[in-house]
Amino acid sequence: MDKLINIISSLGSPRIMVIGDLMLDKYVWGEVRRISQEAPIPIINVSSEDIRPGGAGSVINNLQTLGARVFACGIIGDDVHGHNLISIFKGMNVDTAGIIIDKSRPTILKMRLMGHLQTAGRGVQQLLRVDYEKTHVISAEIEAQLNNYLNKTIQVCDIVLVSDMNKGLLSASFLKTIVTLCKKYKKIVIVDPKLANDYSCYEGFTAMSPNRQETELATGIKITDNDSLNRAGNKLASGLSLEYCIITIDRDGMFLYHKNGAGKVIPTVPRTVCDVTGAGDMVLSMFGMVVGSGYSFEEAAYLANIAAGIEVGKIGATPVGKGEILGELIGGGNQISGKIKDTEVLVGILNEHRKKHDKIVFTNGCFDILHVGHIEYLKFARKQGDLLVEGLNSDRSVKSLKGPSRPFVSETERAKMLAALEDVNYVVLFDELTPVNLITAVRPDVLVKGEDWKDAGVVGREFVESYGGKVVLAPFVEGVSTTNIISRIINRHNQTPPAKKTIDQTR
């Protein structure tokens, strides 16, 4: 585990070329409160929309988030969606010289209608997907332009990734050109293949990453156990002259097969799956990032498995950052440790909650010696919204506030105890005397403090109320406090006569 932590911490900025089907994903968010009288379909009351790179664009987005220097190669239409995609990429500092305009087709757009089913008591559901696309094979003219770009650019890259979603870009001849150039310049090239029964077009790639269904279709082997995995991996690797075959097996994790006959299952950590969209893109991205940084396929497999596990806990194809992967490694996939986040990671997570229209509640405190007053306070806070973020004073912060003898319980222990509580969704440490900077980052819908702060003033009130948030004062539990508990312990200790020593104790 320490080795993986060191790897993810030391990843630099490899130069990675991504070749594949570029798309724009559009998400329409809203609430579903009733069924149409005209037809048996839900009515979405739209609250917001957002667009994200999809397809190979999702791989590009992942890599940029992880810190890679990305070179994009693909096609778009001469339309507003294509211009939006280019604009997004340029905002990421992605090299877009390899993106060619094909006037014979529109930019691929996948629009997803996401409804918050309030009456059903459920979270966000994908209700409908609408695709705008043409999938005819690229013309000889477009292919020539792409080939010219590749011939000039592949040689300066550390690794090449190919995302094939069968949309017409990756013709057999174009794939052959990619393999030929990669061999010429001694570049590793990994492909995430399309769903097909014939994979001969991928012959000569360094590695490929099919999922279970794609592997079964391409090999004719039903995957049920390790033996069938090994047979399928061998058939692909030997038949296509691959060095590695990476088979993603959904809930069972990942299978890495080497051409020498060595195969290994890397199990995944059990977790709640929100949306499998983008999991394959995340796997390809992590292999590109790790192998492109000079590490082995085996090391990449472990990290890719972790990253994909985090990805399926999000809505849509959403990038996973190094901080999230580090948190998973440090927490060991433990549910309690998984609630403890640093500020940067937490902000990204909360943004996803906002897209689901979850009401975010924030409170803070030292929680040095957890007691029933704290429990009641946190229960009250949690009831004010959909999830509760607990800002926890660090050890240094507690010392500054309460003196050099405090805290009695370390920040690590306090964080774990809070994370173990059902009412607490996330715990984040802060080092300052007040949580004002943390509140600004979290931007909660509801800020909760104890009513004992009524006269002193609630830190963050002005900021929260400035955007329509509200401040709620929690009732105070009389006679219960850390100070009172400490006093009772001291008094009882002083009143208790020293125990008489037994014969055994005096020896």
Buried (B, 14 or more C-beta within 10 A) or exposed (E): EEEBEEBBEEBEBBBBBBBBBBBBBBBBBBBBBEEEEEEEEBBBEEEEEEBBBBBBBBBBBBBBBBBBBBBBBBBBBEBEBBBBBBEBBEEBEBBBEBBBBBEBBBBBBBBBBBBBBEEEEEEBEBBEEEEBBEEEBBEEEBBEBBBEBBBEBBEEBBBBBBBBBEBBBBBEBBBEBBBBBBEEBEBBBBBBBBEBEEBEBBEBBBBBBBBBEBBBBBBEBEBEEEEBBBBBBBBBBEBBEBBBBBBBBBEBBBBBBBBEEEBBBBEBBEBEEBBEBBBBBBBBBBBBBBBBBEBEBBBBBBBBBBBBBBBBBBBBBBBBBBBBBBBBBEBEBBEBBBBBBEBEBBBBBBEBBBBBBBBBBBBBBBBBBBBEBBBBBBBBBBEBBBBBBBBBBBBBBBBBEBEEEBBBBEBEEBBBBBBEBEBBBBBBBBEEEBBBEBBEBBBBBBBBBBEEBEEEEBBBBEBBEEEEBEBBBBEBBEEBBBEEBBEEEEEEEEEEEEEEEEEEEEE
